[in-house]
Amino acid sequence: MTTPHGFPLEPTPIHVPDEVLDDLRARLTLTRPPLDEGNADWSYGVPDSYLRELVAYWRDDYDWHKAEAAINAYEHYQVSVAGVPVHFMRKPGRGPRPIPLILTHGWPWTFWHWSKVIDPLADPAAFGGDPADAFDVIVPSLPGFGFPGPLTGFPDVNFWKVSDLWHTLMTETLGYEKYAAGGCDIGGIVSSQLGHKYADELYGIHIGSGLPLDFFTGPRAWDFARNRPLTDDQPADARARIIELDHRSASHLTVHMLDGATLAHGLSDSPAGLLAWLLERWNAWSDNGGDVESVFTKDDLLTHATIYWVNNSIATSMRYYANANRYPWAPAHDRAPVVQAPVGLTFVTYENPPGIHTANERVRAFKTGPQADWFNHVNVNAHDHGGHFIPWENPDAWVSDLRRTFHGRRP
């Protein structure tokens, strides 16, 4: 459905003041790099040789105004939801009955990581699709991740509290009686919570990874390997995979949950430091074959980094992890499955769990494993191409899978 009297808000285009960009360039000019010998292979983390090149490009060649113009090709809005300032991007659906769809990003994502799927979801006919599959696409920034600026007055922000904000945004602020939701990473569990708590008001959800809603609950939630101990009798490939996945995410989860505020002092003061922390995850979590720029160009990397920098948002973006544990998820009902709205899932083999090698094995492992019991899953897909940033890395697969989830579920 559409809102009763057209869209109820006036657009507010994105704009970063020149003085903020001038300050960024001045800080980049004063960057003091660390000593970093013997690290050309990234084995100690982000190498100074590559970061130095990227910092110089950010300072001298990167054009934020060009990126801002591309971003502003879409409608942008800023609104207070339950006292929390919220920014979102919108592309109206073009079709006979576009249904509202809210897409939620994760960390270290920005709203712009959805930019490759917005147009085909909103206007499928322009991409050779069926206009009956159109969505009215709403893409918010997670509060404290970017625009409209630093998040204050919400120190206990976490995923399930954002789910309540999103439901208020969609039903009260924007006037939709029923809507769909999609997301990956933190956005995946935000969407799962919507499908849990507000199932009757959703057409369904489509997510990546399929994390259980209690993923961050417990005294050792920061220990990425807590349910996958290394043992001598494990197959060599499974053991190697456990270690590989730990290397990708152990420091990320541990620091964000236990010491995020300490790290934020450095990252909020140094754009080079901020870029390094974000870049390590963009490199390690994307399916790039050893070349991060095969997935993110320099301009792509710096657009996302600039969104974090100009809004001084790194501290609150990391706070989500600690708060998911400090204010643990509690079920809104005791019905099974926990997420009762229809659920579609997109997996990629780059993130396969230990012992799983192919797309078919990934689907089968999910359907026969404990994660499946959490979801009213109606559409489970896996793809060989793509990493953690699925709608950016494999947008065609995400669009196709999401459409299939909602096929036949429209009003």
C-alpha positions as CSV (number, residue, x, y, z in Angstrom):
1,M,0.0,0.0,0.0
2,T,1.0,3.7,-0.1
3,T,0.7,6.3,2.6
4,P,-2.8,7.8,2.8
5,H,-2.0,11.2,1.4
6,G,1.3,10.8,-0.4
7,F,4.6,10.9,1.3
8,P,4.2,12.8,4.6
9,L,7.7,14.4,4.8
10,E,9.7,17.1,3.0
11,P,13.1,16.0,1.5
12,T,16.3,17.1,3.3
13,P,19.2,16.5,0.9
14,I,22.6,15.4,2.4
15,H,25.1,18.3,2.7
16,V,28.5,18.3,4.4
17,P,29.8,21.8,5.1
18,D,33.1,22.8,3.4
19,E,34.7,23.6,6.7
20,V,34.2,20.0,7.8
21,L,35.9,18.8,4.6
22,D,38.7,21.3,5.1
23,D,39.3,20.0,8.6
24,L,39.4,16.5,7.3
25,R,42.1,17.4,4.7
26,A,44.2,19.2,7.3
27,R,44.1,16.2,9.6
28,L,45.1,13.9,6.7
29,T,48.0,16.1,5.9
30,L,49.3,15.8,9.5
31,T,49.0,12.0,9.6
32,R,51.9,10.3,11.5
33,P,52.2,6.7,10.3
34,P,53.5,3.9,12.4
35,L,56.5,1.8,11.8
36,D,55.3,-1.2,9.9
37,E,58.1,-3.4,8.6
38,G,57.4,-6.9,7.2
39,N,53.6,-6.4,6.7
40,A,53.2,-6.1,3.0
41,D,51.0,-9.2,3.1
42,W,48.5,-7.7,5.6
43,S,49.4,-10.5,8.1
44,Y,49.8,-8.0,10.9
45,G,46.8,-5.9,9.9
46,V,46.4,-3.0,7.5
47,P,49.8,-2.2,6.0
48,D,51.2,1.3,6.1
49,S,52.1,1.1,2.5
50,Y,48.5,0.7,1.3
51,L,47.0,3.0,3.9
52,R,49.5,5.7,3.1
53,E,48.4,5.5,-0.6
54,L,44.7,5.7,0.4
55,V,45.2,8.6,2.8
56,A,47.0,10.6,0.1
57,Y,44.2,9.9,-2.3
58,W,41.6,10.9,0.3
59,R,43.5,14.2,0.9
60,D,44.3,15.1,-2.7
61,D,42.0,13.4,-5.2
62,Y,38.9,12.1,-3.6
63,D,35.8,14.2,-4.4
64,W,33.1,14.1,-1.7
65,H,31.0,16.6,-3.7
66,K,30.7,14.0,-6.5
67,A,29.7,11.3,-4.1
68,E,27.2,13.7,-2.4
69,A,25.6,14.4,-5.7
70,A,25.2,10.7,-6.4
71,I,23.7,10.2,-3.0
72,N,21.3,13.1,-3.5
73,A,20.0,11.6,-6.6
74,Y,17.7,9.8,-4.2
75,E,15.2,11.4,-1.7
76,H,16.6,12.0,1.8
77,Y,14.7,12.7,4.9
78,Q,15.4,13.5,8.5
79,V,12.8,13.0,11.2
80,S,12.6,12.5,15.0
81,V,11.3,9.1,15.9
82,A,10.5,8.7,19.6
83,G,12.9,11.6,20.2
84,V,15.7,10.0,18.2
85,P,16.9,11.8,15.1
86,V,16.7,9.4,12.1
87,H,18.0,9.9,8.5
88,F,16.7,7.7,5.7
89,M,17.0,7.5,1.9
90,R,14.0,6.7,-0.2
91,K,13.2,5.5,-3.8
92,P,9.5,5.4,-4.5
93,G,8.2,2.2,-6.1
94,R,7.1,2.1,-9.7
95,G,4.5,-0.6,-10.2
96,P,0.8,-1.3,-9.6
97,R,1.2,-2.2,-5.9
98,P,4.6,-1.4,-4.5
99,I,5.0,-2.5,-0.9
100,P,7.0,-0.6,1.6
101,L,10.4,-2.2,2.3
102,I,12.9,-1.0,5.0
103,L,16.5,-2.1,4.4
104,T,18.9,-1.9,7.4
105,H,22.7,-2.0,7.1
106,G,25.3,-3.3,9.6
107,W,28.8,-2.5,10.7
108,P,31.0,-1.2,9.1
109,W,28.4,-0.5,6.6
110,T,26.6,2.8,5.8
111,F,23.2,3.3,4.2
112,W,25.0,3.7,0.9
113,H,26.0,0.0,0.8
114,W,22.4,-0.6,-0.4
115,S,22.8,1.7,-3.4
116,K,23.2,-1.1,-5.9
117,V,19.9,-2.7,-5.1
118,I,17.6,0.3,-4.5
119,D,16.8,1.0,-8.2
120,P,16.0,-2.6,-9.3
121,L,13.9,-3.1,-6.2
122,A,11.9,0.1,-6.7
123,D,11.6,0.0,-10.5
124,P,12.0,-3.6,-11.6
125,A,10.6,-2.9,-15.1
126,A,13.6,-0.6,-15.8
127,F,15.8,-3.6,-15.3
128,G,13.9,-6.1,-17.3
129,G,11.7,-7.3,-14.4
130,D,8.0,-7.4,-13.6
131,P,6.6,-4.1,-12.3
132,A,4.4,-6.2,-10.0
133,D,7.5,-6.8,-7.9
134,A,8.1,-3.1,-7.1
135,F,8.9,-1.9,-3.6
136,D,8.8,1.5,-2.0
137,V,12.3,1.4,-0.7
138,I,13.3,3.0,2.6
139,V,17.0,2.9,3.6
140,P,17.7,4.4,7.0
141,S,21.0,5.0,8.7
142,L,21.3,3.2,11.9
143,P,21.1,5.8,14.6
144,G,24.7,6.8,15.5
145,F,26.2,5.4,12.3
146,G,26.1,8.5,10.1
147,F,23.6,11.2,9.2
148,P,22.0,13.2,10.6
149,G,25.0,13.5,13.0
150,P,26.4,12.3,16.3
151,L,23.8,10.4,18.3
152,T,23.2,11.9,21.8
153,G,20.7,11.0,24.5
154,F,20.6,7.3,23.5
155,P,23.6,5.8,25.2
156,D,21.9,2.4,25.5
157,V,21.2,2.1,21.8
158,N,21.1,-1.5,20.5
159,F,19.5,-3.6,17.8
160,W,16.2,-4.5,19.4
161,K,15.6,-0.9,20.5
162,V,16.2,0.2,16.9
163,S,13.6,-2.3,15.8
164,D,11.0,-0.5,17.9
165,L,12.1,2.8,16.3
166,W,11.8,1.3,12.8
167,H,8.3,0.0,13.5
168,T,7.3,3.4,14.8
169,L,8.9,5.1,11.7
170,M,7.1,2.8,9.3
171,T,3.6,2.6,10.9
172,E,3.2,6.0,12.7
173,T,5.6,8.4,11.0
174,L,5.1,7.2,7.4
175,G,1.6,5.7,7.9
176,Y,2.1,2.2,6.4
177,E,-0.3,-0.4,7.7
178,K,2.0,-3.2,6.7
179,Y,5.5,-3.4,5.4
180,A,8.5,-5.6,4.6
181,A,12.0,-5.6,6.1
182,G,15.4,-6.7,5.0
183,G,18.9,-6.5,6.4
184,C,22.4,-7.9,6.9
185,D,24.8,-8.0,9.8
186,I,23.2,-5.8,12.6
187,G,20.5,-5.0,10.1
188,G,19.7,-8.7,9.9
189,I,19.0,-9.0,13.6
190,V,17.1,-5.7,13.6
191,S,14.9,-7.2,10.8
192,S,14.6,-10.5,12.7
193,Q,13.4,-8.7,15.7
194,L,10.8,-6.9,13.6
195,G,9.7,-10.3,12.3
196,H,9.5,-11.6,15.9
197,K,7.8,-8.8,17.7
198,Y,5.7,-7.3,14.9
199,A,5.0,-10.3,12.7
200,D,1.3,-9.5,12.1
201,E,2.3,-6.1,10.6
202,L,5.0,-7.4,8.3
203,Y,4.7,-9.1,4.9
204,G,7.9,-10.8,5.9
205,I,11.7,-10.2,6.1
206,H,14.7,-11.1,4.0
207,I,18.1,-11.3,5.7
208,G,21.7,-12.5,5.4
209,S,23.4,-14.8,7.8
210,G,20.4,-15.6,10.0
211,L,21.9,-14.9,13.4
212,P,19.8,-16.0,16.3
213,L,18.4,-13.0,18.3
214,D,20.3,-14.1,21.4
215,F,23.6,-14.1,19.6
216,F,25.0,-11.4,21.9
217,T,23.6,-12.8,25.1
218,G,25.8,-14.4,27.8
219,P,29.0,-13.8,29.7
220,R,31.4,-14.6,26.8
221,A,29.4,-13.2,23.9
222,W,32.6,-11.4,22.8
223,D,34.4,-14.8,22.2
224,F,33.7,-15.5,18.6
225,A,34.7,-19.2,18.9
226,R,32.7,-19.9,22.1
227,N,30.6,-22.6,20.4
228,R,33.4,-24.0,18.1
229,P,36.3,-25.2,20.3
230,L,39.4,-26.5,18.7
231,T,39.9,-30.2,19.3
232,D,42.5,-32.7,18.1
233,D,39.9,-34.9,16.4
234,Q,38.5,-32.2,14.1
235,P,39.1,-32.6,10.4
236,A,42.0,-30.4,9.2
237,D,39.9,-28.2,6.9
238,A,37.3,-27.6,9.6
239,R,40.0,-26.7,12.1
240,A,41.6,-24.3,9.6
241,R,38.2,-22.7,8.9
242,I,37.6,-22.1,12.6
243,I,40.9,-20.3,12.9
244,E,40.3,-18.3,9.7
245,L,36.9,-17.1,10.9
246,D,38.4,-16.2,14.3
247,H,41.1,-14.1,12.5
248,R,38.4,-12.3,10.6
249,S,36.2,-11.3,13.6
250,A,37.7,-12.0,17.0
251,S,39.4,-8.7,17.5
252,H,36.3,-6.9,16.0
253,L,33.8,-8.4,18.4
254,T,36.1,-8.4,21.5
255,V,37.1,-4.7,21.2
256,H,33.7,-3.5,20.3
257,M,32.0,-5.3,23.2
258,L,34.7,-4.7,25.8
259,D,36.7,-1.6,24.9
260,G,35.0,0.3,22.2
261,A,35.0,3.7,24.0
262,T,38.8,3.5,24.4
263,L,39.4,2.8,20.7
264,A,36.9,5.6,19.7
265,H,39.2,8.3,21.2
266,G,41.8,7.5,18.6
267,L,39.4,6.9,15.7
268,S,37.4,10.1,16.3
269,D,40.6,12.1,16.3
270,S,42.5,10.5,13.4
271,P,40.8,10.0,10.0
272,A,43.7,7.7,9.0
273,G,43.1,5.6,12.1
274,L,39.4,5.5,11.4
275,L,40.1,4.4,7.8
276,A,42.4,1.7,8.9
277,W,39.9,0.2,11.4
278,L,37.1,0.2,8.8
279,L,39.4,-1.0,6.0
280,E,40.6,-4.1,7.8
281,R,36.9,-5.3,7.9
282,W,36.1,-4.2,4.4
283,N,39.1,-6.2,3.2
284,A,38.8,-9.3,5.4
285,W,35.0,-9.6,5.1
286,S,34.6,-9.1,1.4
287,D,35.1,-11.8,-1.2
288,N,37.9,-10.0,-3.0
289,G,40.5,-12.6,-3.8
290,G,43.2,-10.6,-2.1
291,D,42.4,-7.3,-3.8
292,V,40.0,-5.2,-1.8
293,E,39.7,-2.7,-4.8
294,S,38.1,-5.5,-6.9
295,V,35.1,-5.0,-4.6
296,F,35.4,-1.4,-3.4
297,T,37.2,1.2,-5.5
298,K,39.2,3.8,-3.7
299,D,36.3,6.2,-4.2
300,D,33.9,3.6,-2.7
301,L,36.0,3.0,0.3
302,L,36.4,6.7,1.0
303,T,32.7,7.5,0.5
304,H,31.8,5.1,3.2
305,A,34.7,6.3,5.4
306,T,33.8,10.0,4.9
307,I,30.2,9.3,6.0
308,Y,31.6,7.9,9.3
309,W,34.1,10.7,9.7
310,V,32.0,13.8,9.0
311,N,29.3,12.6,11.4
312,N,31.8,11.6,14.1
313,S,29.8,8.4,14.4
314,I,32.4,5.6,15.1
315,A,31.8,5.6,18.9
316,T,28.1,5.1,18.8
317,S,28.4,2.6,15.9
318,M,30.6,0.4,18.1
319,R,28.3,0.9,21.1
320,Y,25.7,-1.4,19.5
321,Y,27.8,-4.5,20.3
322,A,28.3,-3.8,24.0
323,N,24.7,-2.8,24.5
324,A,23.4,-5.9,22.8
325,N,25.0,-7.8,25.7
326,R,24.5,-5.2,28.4
327,Y,20.8,-4.9,27.6
328,P,20.2,-8.5,26.4
329,W,17.4,-9.5,24.1
330,A,14.3,-10.9,25.7
331,P,11.5,-12.6,23.7
332,A,8.2,-10.7,23.1
333,H,6.3,-14.0,23.0
334,D,6.9,-17.7,23.5
335,R,5.5,-19.0,20.2
336,A,7.5,-21.1,17.8
337,P,9.3,-20.3,15.6
338,V,10.7,-17.2,17.4
339,V,10.5,-15.2,14.1
340,Q,7.0,-15.8,13.0
341,A,6.9,-13.5,9.9
342,P,7.9,-15.3,6.7
343,V,11.7,-15.3,6.4
344,G,13.9,-15.4,3.3
345,L,17.7,-15.8,3.7
346,T,20.6,-15.2,1.4
347,F,23.9,-17.0,2.3
348,V,27.3,-16.7,0.6
349,T,29.9,-19.4,0.6
350,Y,32.7,-17.0,1.7
351,E,31.0,-17.0,5.1
352,N,30.3,-20.7,5.2
353,P,30.7,-22.3,8.7
354,P,33.4,-24.9,9.2
355,G,32.9,-28.2,7.3
356,I,30.6,-26.6,4.7
357,H,32.0,-26.0,1.2
358,T,29.3,-25.5,-1.4
359,A,26.1,-23.5,-1.8
360,N,23.9,-26.6,-1.7
361,E,25.7,-27.8,1.5
362,R,25.1,-24.4,3.1
363,V,21.3,-24.5,2.4
364,R,21.1,-28.1,3.7
365,A,23.2,-27.3,6.8
366,F,20.9,-24.4,7.7
367,K,17.7,-26.3,7.2
368,T,18.8,-29.2,9.3
369,G,20.6,-27.2,11.9
370,P,19.5,-25.4,15.1
371,Q,19.4,-21.9,13.4
372,A,16.5,-22.9,11.2
373,D,14.3,-23.5,14.3
374,W,14.4,-19.7,15.0
375,F,12.8,-18.8,11.7
376,N,9.6,-19.3,9.7
377,H,11.9,-19.7,6.7
378,V,10.1,-19.8,3.3
379,N,13.0,-19.1,1.0
380,V,16.6,-20.2,1.7
381,N,19.4,-19.4,-0.9
382,A,23.2,-19.7,-1.1
383,H,25.6,-18.2,-3.6
384,D,29.2,-18.9,-4.5
385,H,30.0,-15.2,-5.2
386,G,30.0,-12.5,-2.6
387,G,31.1,-11.8,1.0
388,H,29.7,-10.1,4.0
389,F,28.4,-7.1,2.1
390,I,26.0,-9.1,0.0
391,P,23.8,-6.4,-1.6
392,W,27.0,-4.6,-2.6
393,E,29.1,-7.6,-3.7
394,N,26.3,-9.6,-5.4
395,P,23.4,-7.3,-5.8
396,D,21.7,-9.4,-8.5
397,A,21.5,-12.4,-6.1
398,W,20.1,-10.2,-3.3
399,V,17.4,-8.7,-5.5
400,S,16.4,-12.0,-7.0
401,D,16.3,-13.8,-3.6
402,L,14.3,-10.9,-1.9
403,R,11.8,-10.8,-4.7
404,R,11.2,-14.5,-4.3
405,T,10.6,-14.2,-0.6
406,F,7.8,-11.8,-1.2
407,H,6.3,-13.4,-4.3
408,G,2.7,-14.1,-3.6
409,R,2.7,-12.2,-0.3
410,R,1.6,-8.8,-1.7
411,P,-1.8,-7.3,-0.9
